[in-house]
Amino acid sequence: MARAGVLLLLLIVCALSLVTSRHQARTLFVELERGRQQAQAYEVDYGRLQLESSTWSVPARIDRLARGPLAMQLPEPGRIQMIDVPSSQLFSRGREK
């Protein structure tokens, strides 16, 4: 009789363990799928932002905006000054302490 009670208790513990592990597996699967959907949404957004960035940076568009609403124009050749910067200073700009 006592042996049957122990076996029944062991069976109940095993059944509860199985139910718990299945529930945890399903919960983790749902979380994984949410993560995959979010990653896919991020990829779509990234592609859209890349396209938008390339559209905004087209040289012809920048030139049109500069000449139109901003009323910018190229300087006269006599007003252009060339500055000679040693190559050692070109890449050390952000490294100064």
N, CA, C and O of each residue as an XYZ file, in Angstrom:
388
protein
N       0.818     -1.198      0.000
C       0.000      0.000      0.000
C       0.860      1.260      0.000
O       0.612      2.194     -0.763
N       1.868      1.274      0.859
C       2.764      2.433      0.938
C       3.536      2.596     -0.366
O       3.809      3.709     -0.815
N       3.880      1.456     -0.959
C       4.618      1.473     -2.221
C       3.763      2.073     -3.332
O       4.267      2.827     -4.165
N       2.499      1.750     -3.350
C       1.581      2.288     -4.350
C       1.422      3.794     -4.161
O       1.324      4.533     -5.141
N       1.396      4.252     -2.914
C       1.298      5.688     -2.633
C       2.523      6.438     -3.118
O       2.410      7.529     -3.675
N       3.692      5.856     -2.907
C       4.947      6.472     -3.374
C       4.963      6.524     -4.895
O       5.341      7.539     -5.480
N       4.555      5.432     -5.538
C       4.524      5.420     -7.001
C       3.517      6.439     -7.552
O       3.775      7.090     -8.565
N       2.386      6.570     -6.886
C       1.390      7.543     -7.304
C       1.928      8.964     -7.146
O       1.732      9.807     -8.022
N       2.598      9.226     -6.040
C       3.201     10.545     -5.804
C       4.278     10.830     -6.848
O       4.360     11.942     -7.370
N       5.089      9.842     -7.148
C       6.125      9.986     -8.168
C       5.508     10.244     -9.540
O       6.020     11.057    -10.310
N       4.425      9.561     -9.844
C       3.724      9.761    -11.111
C       3.156     11.170    -11.202
O       3.231     11.793    -12.261
N       2.591     11.683    -10.117
C       2.031     13.036    -10.099
C       3.151     14.073    -10.284
O       2.988     15.041    -11.027
N       4.277     13.863     -9.609
C       5.413     14.785     -9.738
C       5.933     14.790    -11.176
O       6.224     15.853    -11.725
N       6.050     13.631    -11.777
C       6.508     13.543    -13.174
C       5.528     14.220    -14.119
O       5.940     14.905    -15.055
N       4.249     14.036    -13.885
C       3.230     14.654    -14.738
C       3.281     16.172    -14.625
O       3.216     16.875    -15.633
N       3.397     16.677    -13.400
C       3.505     18.132    -13.205
C       4.772     18.688    -13.844
O       4.761     19.776    -14.420
N       5.851     17.941    -13.741
C       7.103     18.352    -14.364
C       6.963     18.426    -15.880
O       7.462     19.357    -16.513
N       6.287     17.448    -16.452
C       6.062     17.436    -17.901
C       5.203     18.615    -18.334
O       5.509     19.279    -19.324
N       4.141     18.874    -17.603
C       3.254     19.989    -17.928
C       4.007     21.313    -17.831
O       3.861     22.184    -18.689
N       4.813     21.457    -16.782
C       5.582     22.693    -16.589
C       6.593     22.894    -17.716
O       6.731     24.000    -18.239
N       7.286     21.846    -18.083
C       8.294     21.983    -19.143
C       7.637     22.274    -20.497
O       8.178     23.053    -21.281
N       6.496     21.670    -20.783
C       5.782     21.966    -22.037
C       5.311     23.418    -22.075
O       5.419     24.093    -23.099
N       4.789     23.884    -20.949
C       4.321     25.269    -20.867
C       5.487     26.238    -21.075
O       5.358     27.232    -21.790
N       6.614     25.942    -20.449
C       7.788     26.795    -20.607
C       8.286     26.776    -22.053
O       8.688     27.815    -22.577
N       8.264     25.624    -22.696
C       8.693     25.524    -24.089
C       7.783     26.346    -24.993
O       8.265     27.029    -25.897
N       6.494     26.292    -24.764
C       5.550     27.071    -25.575
C       5.733     28.565    -25.340
O       5.684     29.357    -26.282
N       5.945     28.951    -24.081
C       6.170     30.359    -23.754
C       7.434     30.878    -24.442
O       7.440     31.977    -24.996
N       8.493     30.085    -24.402
C       9.739     30.491    -25.045
C       9.592     30.553    -26.567
O      10.189     31.414    -27.213
N       8.806     29.650    -27.137
C       8.575     29.671    -28.578
C       7.830     30.940    -28.990
O       8.161     31.560    -30.000
N       6.827     31.319    -28.204
C       6.080     32.547    -28.493
C       7.012     33.754    -28.415
O       6.945     34.649    -29.258
N       7.870     33.779    -27.418
C       8.831     34.874    -27.267
C       9.812     34.912    -28.442
O      10.167     35.987    -28.928
N      10.240     33.745    -28.889
C      11.137     33.664    -30.042
C      10.466     34.211    -31.302
O      11.084     34.954    -32.065
N       9.218     33.849    -31.514
C       8.495     34.333    -32.688
C       8.302     35.846    -32.635
O       8.400     36.520    -33.661
N       8.031     36.378    -31.454
C       7.922     37.840    -31.320
C       9.240     38.509    -31.674
O       9.268     39.537    -32.350
N      10.320     37.918    -31.213
C      11.649     38.455    -31.530
C      11.933     38.414    -33.023
O      12.495     39.360    -33.575
N      11.553     37.336    -33.673
C      11.752     37.227    -35.128
C      10.925     38.271    -35.876
O      11.403     38.883    -36.831
N       9.686     38.468    -35.438
C       8.836     39.479    -36.077
C       9.405     40.868    -35.878
O       9.382     41.684    -36.799
N       9.912     41.146    -34.699
C      10.499     42.454    -34.424
C      11.759     42.648    -35.259
O      11.981     43.738    -35.788
N      12.583     41.618    -35.387
C      13.787     41.707    -36.210
C      13.420     41.970    -37.671
O      14.082     42.758    -38.346
N      12.376     41.316    -38.154
C      11.939     41.540    -39.533
C      11.434     42.967    -39.718
O      11.694     43.591    -40.747
N      10.712     43.484    -38.721
C      10.229     44.862    -38.793
C      11.403     45.838    -38.799
O      11.373     46.845    -39.507
N      12.436     45.542    -38.011
C      13.622     46.393    -38.006
C      14.331     46.366    -39.354
O      14.822     47.395    -39.817
N      14.389     45.201    -39.985
C      15.020     45.101    -41.301
C      14.250     45.917    -42.333
O      14.855     46.581    -43.175
N      12.927     45.875    -42.275
C      12.102     46.661    -43.199
C      12.348     48.156    -42.967
O      12.515     48.914    -43.922
N      12.369     48.576    -41.703
C      12.630     49.976    -41.380
C      14.017     50.399    -41.844
O      14.191     51.499    -42.369
N      15.000     49.533    -41.653
C      16.369     49.855    -42.065
C      16.445     50.043    -43.584
O      17.087     50.974    -44.070
N      15.799     49.167    -44.312
C      15.775     49.309    -45.774
C      15.089     50.594    -46.209
O      15.547     51.273    -47.128
N      13.981     50.923    -45.539
C      13.270     52.165    -45.854
C      14.144     53.375    -45.554
O      14.183     54.324    -46.337
N      14.843     53.346    -44.427
C      15.714     54.462    -44.060
C      16.902     54.600    -45.005
O      17.326     55.715    -45.311
N      17.444     53.472    -45.470
C      18.530     53.538    -46.457
C      18.046     54.181    -47.747
O      18.737     55.019    -48.325
N      16.860     53.791    -48.199
C      16.298     54.369    -49.414
C      16.044     55.861    -49.229
O      16.349     56.669    -50.106
N      15.485     56.209    -48.084
C      15.211     57.622    -47.808
C      16.505     58.423    -47.742
O      16.568     59.540    -48.255
N      17.519     57.870    -47.126
C      18.809     58.549    -47.020
C      19.423     58.773    -48.398
O      19.943     59.853    -48.680
N      19.365     57.760    -49.251
C      19.935     57.925    -50.593
C      19.127     58.935    -51.409
O      19.683     59.632    -52.258
N      17.832     59.017    -51.159
C      16.996     59.991    -51.865
C      17.332     61.410    -51.436
O      17.430     62.309    -52.271
N      17.508     61.613    -50.131
C      17.782     62.950    -49.614
C      19.179     63.445    -49.990
O      19.402     64.654    -50.054
N      20.106     62.550    -50.236
C      21.484     62.968    -50.488
C      21.862     62.994    -51.971
O      23.049     63.055    -52.293
N      20.907     62.951    -52.860
C      21.198     63.034    -54.289
C      21.764     64.427    -54.578
O      21.140     65.428    -54.225
N      22.939     64.504    -55.215
C      23.569     65.807    -55.469
C      22.666     66.800    -56.210
O      22.691     67.992    -55.901
N      21.883     66.341    -57.163
C      21.014     67.255    -57.912
C      19.966     67.871    -56.987
O      19.630     69.046    -57.139
N      19.451     67.113    -56.045
C      18.467     67.635    -55.100
C      19.103     68.673    -54.183
O      18.516     69.724    -53.926
N      20.291     68.378    -53.697
C      20.987     69.318    -52.819
C      21.282     70.613    -53.572
O      21.111     71.704    -53.028
N      21.724     70.491    -54.827
C      22.005     71.678    -55.637
C      20.730     72.496    -55.860
O      20.756     73.722    -55.757
N      19.628     71.830    -56.161
C      18.364     72.523    -56.395
C      17.902     73.277    -55.141
O      17.441     74.415    -55.234
N      18.027     72.645    -53.977
C      17.639     73.302    -52.733
C      18.575     74.465    -52.396
O      18.128     75.503    -51.907
N      19.855     74.292    -52.654
C      20.812     75.359    -52.356
C      20.557     76.579    -53.237
O      20.610     77.712    -52.759
N      20.284     76.357    -54.503
C      20.062     77.480    -55.416
C      18.654     78.067    -55.276
O      18.458     79.260    -55.508
N      17.688     77.250    -54.905
C      16.298     77.699    -54.800
C      16.005     78.425    -53.498
O      16.298     79.614    -53.371
N      15.425     77.718    -52.524
C      14.991     78.366    -51.281
C      16.131     79.016    -50.491
O      15.912     80.018    -49.810
N      17.338     78.463    -50.573
C      18.440     79.019    -49.791
C      19.180     80.138    -50.519
O      19.988     80.843    -49.915
N      18.911     80.300    -51.795
C      19.528     81.351    -52.628
C      21.049     81.347    -52.526
O      21.674     82.404    -52.442
N      21.636     80.166    -52.533
C      23.096     80.055    -52.490
C      23.633     80.044    -53.911
O      22.929     79.657    -54.844
N      24.874     80.467    -54.075
C      25.523     80.433    -55.377
C      27.008     80.151    -55.194
O      27.561     80.339    -54.110
N      27.640     79.701    -56.264
C      29.066     79.412    -56.199
C      29.841     80.720    -56.042
O      29.453     81.734    -56.622
N      30.934     80.713    -55.265
C      31.730     81.926    -55.129
C      32.491     82.222    -56.429
O      32.751     81.324    -57.231
N      32.829     83.458    -56.611
C      33.610     83.853    -57.792
C      35.005     83.256    -57.655
O      35.493     83.077    -56.539
N      35.647     82.948    -58.770
C      36.969     82.313    -58.705
C      37.987     83.119    -57.887
O      38.863     82.518    -57.265
N      37.908     84.416    -57.868
C      38.852     85.227    -57.116
C      38.653     85.135    -55.609
O      39.559     85.489    -54.854
N      37.515     84.677    -55.160
C      37.219     84.574    -53.727
C      37.533     83.186    -53.154
O      37.397     82.966    -51.951
N      37.942     82.271    -53.998
C      38.253     80.910    -53.547
C      39.702     80.866    -53.085
O      40.600     81.286    -53.816
N      39.936     80.364    -51.888
C      41.285     80.216    -51.353
C      41.540     78.746    -51.065
O      40.709     78.065    -50.464
N      42.679     78.272    -51.492
C      43.069     76.882    -51.241
C      43.948     76.860    -49.994
O      44.876     77.660    -49.875
N      43.665     75.961    -49.079
C      44.436     75.818    -47.852
C      45.128     74.468    -47.898
O      44.490     73.433    -48.090
N      46.440     74.495    -47.720
C      47.211     73.255    -47.739
C      47.305     72.713    -46.316
O      47.873     73.360    -45.437
N      46.747     71.529    -46.094
C      46.771     70.894    -44.777
C      47.643     69.652    -44.878
O      47.409     68.793    -45.728
N      48.658     69.554    -44.006
C      49.506     68.348    -44.041
C      48.664     67.100    -43.778
O      47.725     67.136    -42.983
N      48.996     66.021    -44.434
C      48.210     64.790    -44.297
C      48.236     64.252    -42.878
O      47.318     63.532    -42.484
N      49.255     64.576    -42.101
C      49.314     64.091    -40.718
C      48.216     64.724    -39.859
O      47.828     64.149    -38.843
N      47.715     65.885    -40.245
C      46.678     66.551    -39.481
C      45.268     66.171    -39.932
O      44.299     66.457    -39.228
N      45.142     65.541    -41.079
C      43.822     65.198    -41.595
C      43.086     64.196    -40.713
O      41.874     64.305    -40.529
N      43.801     63.234    -40.172
C      43.151     62.160    -39.424
C      43.359     62.278    -37.922
O      42.888     61.420    -37.177
N      44.039     63.296    -37.461
C      44.292     63.448    -36.035
C      43.293     64.396    -35.382
O      43.471     64.764    -34.221
N      42.284     64.783    -36.075
C      41.339     65.794    -35.610
C      40.641     65.437    -34.302
O      40.594     66.273    -33.400
N      40.117     64.271    -34.167
C      39.384     63.886    -32.973
C      40.254     63.263    -31.890
O      39.756     62.928    -30.816
N      41.527     63.105    -32.153
C      42.410     62.394    -31.217
C      43.182     63.317    -30.287
O      43.898     62.832    -29.411
N      43.060     64.616    -30.446
C      43.806     65.561    -29.617
C      43.314     65.501    -28.179
O      42.120     65.336    -27.925
N      44.255     65.636    -27.232
C      43.884     65.574    -25.813
C      43.982     66.931    -25.177
O      43.708     67.076    -23.985
